């Protein structure tokens, strides 16, 4: 069985400060990991993914995430937060043999304070 | 040009009614999905079709019936609506790579908010 944990329902950060949104996962086999963002009343938008290769992946809007196999984590980071980054962020996981079934975490609401 | 479009965006109906939500994608993708997002924002897959063939059918009441007339369309029909069906339903699409590798990126529609009274 696969699962994703986003331990923080809410993350607040001051504009200009670095931000981290945490994600840990559990999956049998090689993990495929994703981050999506949801703005109010909108569908989810893809930010970045890790499937293979470099553990540090860069994505849209200056976001990046680091795959850490030993800690089974895939935390989302950004060096300098913008007010416009305020949104709901979802981590998701699947694995190579069940690739079509993306399993989402419960989401973390990020608020960037001006 | 909207990549994944769903209609209607809002749907308010009485318990016991039957309703449908339509989804179309113009991205040329071969795989489409229905996800349900509840009031706590928890997102769960319901169905997935690849080239009109049902490949994922999660534990969903059989009151929910997807239908894919072609690979650009995936509709969701719900019979005998219940209060617990109130949610936002998202359609999404994706494309497998040339070597059938999973590329992973889902494109979501803007959602259809269903309210059952």
Interface residues (C-beta under 8 A of the other chain):
Chain A: X32 X34 X36 X38 X41 X42 X43 X44 X45 X46 X49 X51 X88 X90 X94 X96 X99 X100 X101 X102 X103 X104 X106 X107
Chain B: X4 X31 X40 X41 X42 X43 X44 X45 X48 X50 X55 X56 X90 X92 X102 X104 X105 X106 X107 X108 X109 X110 X111
